[in-house]
Amino acid sequence: MTPVTWKELAYSRDDGRLAQVDIAFVNLACAADLPGAEKIDVPRCIDTLNDWAKKSLWYTNKMFRKFDSNPGAYRNSRNYFRVLAMITHLQRDLGVKYNPAKMSLDVPFDTADTFIHGVIQGDGGTCATLPIIYTAVGRRLGYPIKLVSSQSRMSGHLFCRWHDGQEQLNIEATAQGLSTPSDDDYRNDAPGLYPKLEQTAFHLVSMTPRREMANFLMQRGLRWQELDMFGLAAESFIFACSLAPEIVGALAVFGKAMNHWMDFLDARKPPNFPMVCVHINGRHFPDLPAKAEGDFFACEAMELALTSEELNRKWWGPMKDGQTLPRTPKKMHVYRTPVKGNMTFEVTDNACV
């Protein structure tokens, strides 16, 4: 497997390319650098999923005699039987389970509860990770399984769905066994919120590869936000928004993270901090408002400038101490060229042009 980062995947913004990448790899890539991510053994996780798929195929083929002898017991659906056999084998024989320590709604999640290595390497999964495991194994078996989001009265939820254009089967298997609720069952869990959520958040709509990755990046951003790492949270959110700009709520989450980041940076600025001038050669996030993109790059530059040892020694430190300087900075130019390129900035004592 060729190493690739989550940014390289996100920059493609191409459903066709993302569809060719293992969903498990995309999920694990989005966990990179988070606290606890150093424990992730990506090759082990991928090898384990491959092994689970092979064993699930063997078990399914072995058990198909039960379907052939009594198809009515399995809704006369070979696809339902395939899903049931896969989940039965994963849960009963291969140890896939919900982490019992995370069953209460008031228990906080960590990285292992948000990304799939917790199922494979840790104590079990959650509603955020088990559907991805079932999707990853199912796709290895050639099953047309999609991820789907929903909303209950208490929280957001993730499940998976067999969706082949002819048969649609919602798959709930975070608890023991398999259930197949209808879309209306999910709607009834949050009366008054649907159908608006289907139009603005695309709940109950089978995810495209772009939306799958956007979901993973939103989870990444929420983890950083819980740790008050607002810049890293905003970075995750803006990439998520660029992958799924149609999801209205994602842009609102990004905006809130930006407000927290700006407040954090403003509290650390010295008096008379220079004007920030952002120069972008081409749009990095063309589906988003230009102001959102410009504000993000301006904050990114301010954070780099405020943490620069050289600039702190030369300007910020003396300015905070109230020292009189022979000259003070008037502008900070920020350059982003080209797409995927590194950001550069310069601070000078000239007026902004």
C-alpha positions as CSV (number, residue, x, y, z in Angstrom):
1,M,0.0,0.0,0.0
2,T,1.4,3.4,-1.0
3,P,1.5,5.7,2.0
4,V,-0.8,8.7,1.5
5,T,-1.9,11.3,4.0
6,W,-5.5,12.4,4.7
7,K,-4.7,15.8,3.1
8,E,-3.6,14.2,-0.2
9,L,-6.8,12.2,-0.2
10,A,-9.0,15.2,0.6
11,Y,-7.3,17.4,-2.0
12,S,-8.4,15.1,-4.7
13,R,-12.1,15.8,-4.0
14,D,-12.9,13.0,-6.4
15,D,-15.5,10.3,-5.6
16,G,-14.0,8.0,-8.2
17,R,-10.5,8.2,-6.7
18,L,-11.7,7.9,-3.2
19,A,-13.9,4.9,-4.1
20,Q,-10.7,3.1,-5.1
21,V,-9.2,3.6,-1.6
22,D,-10.1,1.2,1.2
23,I,-12.5,2.9,3.5
24,A,-10.6,1.5,6.5
25,F,-7.4,3.1,5.3
26,V,-9.2,6.5,4.8
27,N,-10.6,6.3,8.3
28,L,-7.2,5.5,9.9
29,A,-5.5,8.2,7.8
30,C,-7.9,10.7,9.3
31,A,-6.7,9.7,12.8
32,A,-3.1,10.6,12.1
33,D,-1.4,12.8,14.8
34,L,-4.4,12.7,17.2
35,P,-3.6,11.8,20.8
36,G,-3.4,8.0,20.9
37,A,-2.9,7.7,17.2
38,E,0.7,6.7,17.8
39,K,-0.6,3.3,18.9
40,I,-2.3,2.7,15.5
41,D,-0.7,-0.2,13.6
42,V,-2.2,0.4,10.1
43,P,-0.8,-2.7,8.5
44,R,-2.1,-4.9,11.3
45,C,-5.5,-3.3,11.0
46,I,-5.7,-3.8,7.3
47,D,-4.4,-7.4,7.5
48,T,-7.0,-8.1,10.3
49,L,-9.8,-6.8,8.1
50,N,-8.6,-8.9,5.2
51,D,-8.5,-12.0,7.4
52,W,-12.0,-11.3,8.8
53,A,-13.4,-11.0,5.3
54,K,-11.9,-14.3,4.2
55,K,-13.2,-16.0,7.3
56,S,-16.6,-14.4,6.9
57,L,-16.8,-15.6,3.3
58,W,-16.0,-19.1,4.4
59,Y,-18.6,-19.0,7.1
60,T,-21.3,-17.6,4.8
61,N,-20.7,-20.2,2.1
62,K,-20.8,-22.9,4.8
63,M,-24.1,-21.7,6.2
64,F,-25.9,-21.0,2.9
65,R,-27.5,-24.5,3.1
66,K,-29.7,-23.0,5.9
67,F,-30.9,-20.4,3.5
68,D,-31.5,-22.9,0.7
69,S,-33.5,-25.2,3.0
70,N,-35.7,-22.4,4.4
71,P,-35.4,-19.1,2.6
72,G,-38.6,-17.8,4.2
73,A,-36.8,-17.7,7.6
74,Y,-34.4,-15.1,6.1
75,R,-37.0,-12.9,4.3
76,N,-36.4,-14.7,1.0
77,S,-33.4,-12.5,0.6
78,R,-30.0,-13.8,-0.1
79,N,-28.5,-10.4,0.6
80,Y,-30.1,-10.3,4.1
81,F,-28.7,-13.8,4.8
82,R,-25.2,-12.6,3.6
83,V,-25.3,-9.7,6.0
84,L,-26.6,-11.8,8.9
85,A,-23.9,-14.4,8.4
86,M,-21.1,-11.8,8.2
87,I,-22.2,-10.0,11.3
88,T,-22.9,-13.3,13.2
89,H,-19.4,-14.5,12.5
90,L,-17.7,-11.2,13.2
91,Q,-19.5,-10.8,16.6
92,R,-19.7,-14.4,17.8
93,D,-16.5,-15.9,16.5
94,L,-14.1,-13.1,15.7
95,G,-14.6,-10.8,18.8
96,V,-16.1,-7.7,17.2
97,K,-18.1,-6.0,19.9
98,Y,-19.2,-2.7,21.4
99,N,-16.8,-1.5,24.1
100,P,-18.8,-2.0,27.3
101,A,-17.1,0.9,29.0
102,K,-18.5,3.3,26.4
103,M,-22.2,2.4,26.5
104,S,-23.3,5.3,28.7
105,L,-24.1,8.5,26.8
106,D,-22.1,10.6,29.3
107,V,-18.8,8.7,28.9
108,P,-16.4,10.7,26.8
109,F,-14.9,9.2,23.6
110,D,-11.2,9.2,22.8
111,T,-9.4,8.5,19.6
112,A,-9.8,4.8,19.8
113,D,-13.6,5.2,20.2
114,T,-13.8,7.5,17.2
115,F,-11.6,5.6,14.7
116,I,-11.7,1.9,13.8
117,H,-8.3,0.8,15.4
118,G,-10.2,0.7,18.7
119,V,-12.3,-2.2,17.4
120,I,-9.2,-4.1,16.1
121,Q,-6.5,-3.3,18.6
122,G,-8.5,-2.1,21.6
123,D,-11.4,-3.0,23.8
124,G,-14.1,-2.7,21.2
125,G,-16.1,-0.3,19.1
126,T,-18.8,2.3,19.3
127,C,-21.6,3.5,17.0
128,A,-19.0,5.7,15.4
129,T,-16.7,2.8,14.4
130,L,-18.6,-0.5,14.2
131,P,-20.6,0.5,11.1
132,I,-17.3,1.3,9.4
133,I,-15.9,-2.1,10.3
134,Y,-18.9,-3.8,8.8
135,T,-18.7,-1.6,5.7
136,A,-15.0,-2.4,5.3
137,V,-15.4,-6.1,5.7
138,G,-18.5,-6.2,3.5
139,R,-16.8,-4.3,0.7
140,R,-14.0,-6.8,0.8
141,L,-16.7,-9.4,0.0
142,G,-18.0,-7.4,-2.9
143,Y,-21.1,-6.2,-1.0
144,P,-22.6,-2.8,-2.0
145,I,-22.6,-1.4,1.6
146,K,-22.7,2.3,2.3
147,L,-22.4,4.4,5.4
148,V,-25.5,6.4,6.5
149,S,-26.0,9.1,9.2
150,S,-29.1,9.7,11.3
151,Q,-30.1,11.8,14.3
152,S,-31.9,10.7,17.4
153,R,-33.3,12.8,20.2
154,M,-30.0,12.5,22.1
155,S,-27.2,12.4,19.5
156,G,-26.0,11.8,16.0
157,H,-25.7,8.2,14.8
158,L,-24.0,6.2,12.1
159,F,-25.1,2.9,10.6
160,C,-24.6,1.1,7.3
161,R,-26.9,0.0,4.5
162,W,-26.9,-2.6,1.7
163,H,-27.8,-0.5,-1.3
164,D,-27.5,-2.0,-4.7
165,G,-30.2,-0.1,-6.6
166,Q,-32.7,-2.9,-6.3
167,E,-32.7,-3.8,-2.6
168,Q,-32.1,-1.5,0.3
169,L,-31.4,-2.9,3.8
170,N,-30.5,-0.8,6.8
171,I,-28.0,-2.6,9.0
172,E,-27.9,-2.0,12.7
173,A,-25.3,-4.1,14.5
174,T,-23.7,-2.0,17.2
175,A,-25.5,-4.0,19.8
176,Q,-25.5,-7.8,19.8
177,G,-27.0,-9.3,16.6
178,L,-28.6,-7.7,13.6
179,S,-31.6,-5.4,13.2
180,T,-32.9,-3.8,10.1
181,P,-35.0,-0.7,11.0
182,S,-36.7,1.3,8.3
183,D,-35.9,4.9,7.4
184,D,-39.2,5.8,9.1
185,D,-37.9,4.2,12.4
186,Y,-35.0,6.7,12.4
187,R,-37.3,9.6,11.6
188,N,-39.5,8.6,14.5
189,D,-36.5,8.8,16.8
190,A,-36.3,12.6,16.2
191,P,-39.8,13.9,15.5
192,G,-39.8,17.4,14.2
193,L,-36.2,17.3,12.9
194,Y,-37.0,15.3,9.7
195,P,-37.3,15.9,6.7
196,K,-35.2,19.0,7.2
197,L,-32.2,16.9,8.2
198,E,-32.4,14.9,5.1
199,Q,-32.2,18.1,3.0
200,T,-29.5,20.0,5.0
201,A,-27.4,17.2,6.6
202,F,-28.2,14.4,4.2
203,H,-29.2,12.1,7.0
204,L,-30.7,8.8,5.8
205,V,-29.0,9.3,2.5
206,S,-26.3,6.7,1.5
207,M,-22.9,8.5,1.7
208,T,-20.7,9.0,-1.3
209,P,-16.9,8.5,-0.8
210,R,-16.5,12.2,-0.4
211,R,-19.1,12.4,2.4
212,E,-17.6,9.3,4.1
213,M,-14.3,11.1,4.3
214,A,-15.9,14.4,5.4
215,N,-17.5,12.4,8.2
216,F,-14.2,11.1,9.3
217,L,-12.6,14.6,9.2
218,M,-15.5,16.1,11.2
219,Q,-14.8,13.4,13.9
220,R,-11.1,14.4,13.7
221,G,-11.9,18.0,14.1
222,L,-14.2,17.4,17.1
223,R,-11.4,15.5,18.8
224,W,-9.1,18.4,18.4
225,Q,-11.8,20.8,19.5
226,E,-12.3,18.8,22.7
227,L,-8.6,19.4,23.4
228,D,-8.9,23.1,22.7
229,M,-6.6,22.8,19.7
230,F,-8.7,25.2,17.7
231,G,-6.4,25.6,14.7
232,L,-6.1,21.9,14.1
233,A,-9.9,21.6,14.6
234,A,-10.5,24.3,12.0
235,E,-8.1,22.7,9.6
236,S,-10.0,19.4,9.8
237,F,-13.4,21.1,9.4
238,I,-12.5,23.2,6.4
239,F,-11.3,20.1,4.5
240,A,-14.5,18.3,5.6
241,C,-16.5,21.2,4.3
242,S,-14.6,21.2,1.0
243,L,-15.5,17.5,0.5
244,A,-19.2,18.0,1.3
245,P,-20.1,21.7,0.9
246,E,-23.7,20.7,0.6
247,I,-23.9,19.8,4.3
248,V,-25.0,23.1,5.9
249,G,-24.1,22.1,9.4
250,A,-20.5,21.4,8.7
251,L,-19.8,25.0,7.6
252,A,-21.5,26.2,10.8
253,V,-19.2,23.9,12.9
254,F,-16.2,25.3,11.0
255,G,-17.3,28.9,11.7
256,K,-17.6,28.2,15.4
257,A,-14.1,26.7,15.5
258,M,-12.8,29.7,13.6
259,N,-14.3,32.0,16.2
260,H,-12.6,30.1,19.0
261,W,-9.3,30.1,17.1
262,M,-9.5,33.9,16.5
263,D,-10.2,34.6,20.2
264,F,-7.3,32.3,21.2
265,L,-4.9,34.2,18.8
266,D,-6.2,37.7,19.7
267,A,-5.4,37.0,23.4
268,R,-1.8,36.3,22.4
269,K,-1.2,39.2,20.1
270,P,1.1,42.1,21.2
271,P,-0.3,45.6,20.9
272,N,-0.2,47.0,17.4
273,F,0.0,43.5,15.8
274,P,0.5,44.0,12.0
275,M,-2.3,43.8,9.4
276,V,-2.5,40.5,7.7
277,C,-2.7,40.5,3.9
278,V,-3.6,37.1,2.4
279,H,-2.5,36.4,-1.2
280,I,-3.9,33.2,-2.7
281,N,-2.9,32.1,-6.2
282,G,-6.0,30.1,-7.1
283,R,-8.6,28.7,-4.8
284,H,-7.7,25.9,-2.4
285,F,-11.3,25.3,-1.4
286,P,-13.3,26.5,-4.4
287,D,-16.6,25.3,-3.2
288,L,-16.5,27.4,0.0
289,P,-16.9,31.1,0.5
290,A,-13.7,33.0,-0.4
291,K,-13.9,34.8,3.0
292,A,-13.9,31.5,4.9
293,E,-10.8,30.4,3.0
294,G,-9.0,33.8,3.5
295,D,-9.8,33.9,7.2
296,F,-8.5,30.3,7.7
297,F,-5.2,31.1,6.0
298,A,-4.9,34.4,7.9
299,C,-5.3,32.6,11.2
300,E,-2.9,29.9,10.2
301,A,-0.3,32.6,9.4
302,M,-0.9,34.4,12.7
303,E,-0.4,31.2,14.7
304,L,2.9,30.5,12.9
305,A,4.0,34.1,13.4
306,L,3.1,34.2,17.1
307,T,5.0,30.9,17.7
308,S,8.1,31.9,15.8
309,E,11.1,32.2,18.1
310,E,12.7,34.7,15.7
311,L,9.7,37.0,15.5
312,N,9.1,36.8,19.2
313,R,12.7,37.8,19.9
314,K,12.7,40.6,17.2
315,W,9.2,42.0,17.7
316,W,6.4,40.4,19.7
317,G,8.4,40.1,23.0
318,P,9.6,43.7,23.0
319,M,6.1,44.9,21.9
320,K,4.4,43.0,24.8
321,D,7.0,44.5,27.2
322,G,6.1,48.0,26.0
323,Q,9.6,48.7,24.7
324,T,10.2,51.5,22.2
325,L,11.4,50.0,18.9
326,P,13.2,51.9,16.1
327,R,10.6,50.4,13.8
328,T,7.5,48.3,14.2
329,P,5.9,45.8,11.8
330,K,3.1,47.2,9.7
331,K,2.0,44.2,7.6
332,M,2.2,40.4,7.3
333,H,1.9,39.0,3.8
334,V,0.6,35.4,3.6
335,Y,1.2,33.5,0.3
336,R,-0.4,30.2,-0.6
337,T,0.8,28.9,-4.0
338,P,0.1,26.5,-5.5
339,V,-2.6,24.1,-4.2
340,K,-1.0,21.6,-1.9
341,G,2.0,24.0,-1.6
342,N,3.4,25.2,1.7
343,M,2.3,28.5,3.2
344,T,4.9,31.2,3.4
345,F,4.6,34.6,5.1
346,E,6.8,37.7,5.6
347,V,6.5,40.5,8.1
348,T,7.7,43.9,7.1
349,D,7.5,47.5,8.3
350,N,5.8,48.7,5.1
351,A,2.2,49.6,4.6
352,C,-0.1,46.9,3.2
353,V,-0.7,47.1,-0.5
